[in-house]
Amino acid sequence: MNNYGCAPSPAHPRPIVLINGALLNKYANWAMLSPLLTAQGYCVFGLDYGGSSPGPFHQTGNLRDAAAEIGQFVQGVLQSTGASQVDLVGYSEGGMVALYYLNVLGGDSQVNTKVALDSPVRG
């Protein structure tokens, strides 16, 4: 995860951004899935967002601020990989925060697909 030298391939042209749930960090949520996706040839990125603590608990802050932080991270991924869009995978609250980023903060132009796993949203 977070290999900024990764170049998307024709088979997998969009980097995947993994968004953890509340009170979790990228390692707790994605330690198993990230290496599997990387082994399949995807460029995989994840962030610890939504809180000021350097410790293991994240996404304890304001959801709107967290969505903006995800947007900034997506911008960095797009710049480093040269891709024009990413795919988002959010677990639990990560799926809900991603929805705010897409629908309110204009992230829809930078995201091709959003997948929400066990997220507290309908549809």
N, C-alpha and C positions, 0 to 999 in steps of 0.2 A: 504494500500500500504506500502511496505517495512517492512513487518513483517519478520525479519531475523530468527525467530524461526519456520517459516512455513516449514512443511515437505511435499513435493509433494506426492500425493496419486497415487495408481495404475490407477485410473480413469483419473487423470490429472498429468502425471509424469514429465511434463516440466514446470518450472516457466515461467510466461509471463513477459517480459520487455517492458514497455510502453515508447516510445520515442516521446517527444513533438516536435512541429514545431518551426519555427523561431519566435523570440520575445515572446515566451510563456514559461510557466513553467509547471511542472508536474501537479500542481493543476488545472491550467486553462484548460489544455487539458483533464485531466483524472478524474476529481472529480466525474463525474457521472458513467463512465465505470468501474473504479477500484473497487468500492464497489459491483457492480453487479457481476463482475468476482470472487471476493473473496467469495461472497455468494454462488456461484456455485462450490466452492471448489478449485479454482486455487490459487497458490501462485503468487502474483502480486507485481511487483517492478517497480519503475520509478526513473528517475534522472533529476536533473537540470544540464545541461551541456552546454558547448560551450561558456562560458564567465566568466569573473572574477567578475562580479557584484553579490553581495548578494541580490539584489533587485528582482523585479518580472520579469525582461526581461532577457531571456537567448537565447542561440544559436545566438550570434552576432559575434562570433569569427571565426577562420579558420576552415573550414569544415573537413580538414584532422585531425587536432588536436581534433576536436569534435568526430570524428569516433574512434580515439584511446581512448578517454575518455569513450566512450560507451563500448569499448572492455574491459577496466579495470573494469568497473561496472559489466559487464557480468561475468567476472572472479570471482568477489566477490559474486555474486548471486550463481554461481555454487558451490563455496566453502562453502557457508553458508547453502545451501539446500541439498548438496550431489548429485544433479542432474548432468547428463553428458551433457545435452544440454538445451537451452532455446528456447522459441518462441518469436520473436520480433514483435511488432506492432508499426509502425511509422506513425505519422500524418504529412502531408505536407513535410516540409524539413526533418523531422525525418525519413521519409521513404527513402529519398535520402542519408542521412548520413549513415543509416543502410546498404544501398547497397554498399557504399564504404568500410565499415567495413567488410562486407562479401566477396566482390570480390577482394579487394586490400590488406587488413590487415590480411587475413586468418581467419576471424571469422566464415567461413562456417562450420568448424568442430565443433563449439560450438553452432550452431543454427540449429534447425530442420526446422522451418517454419518462414518466414518473410511475414508479411502483411503490405501493404502500403495503407494508407487511404488518398486520395486526394493528392498524392505525385507528384512532378514535374519530373517524370521519365516515360519512355515508357516501357511497358512490366513488 
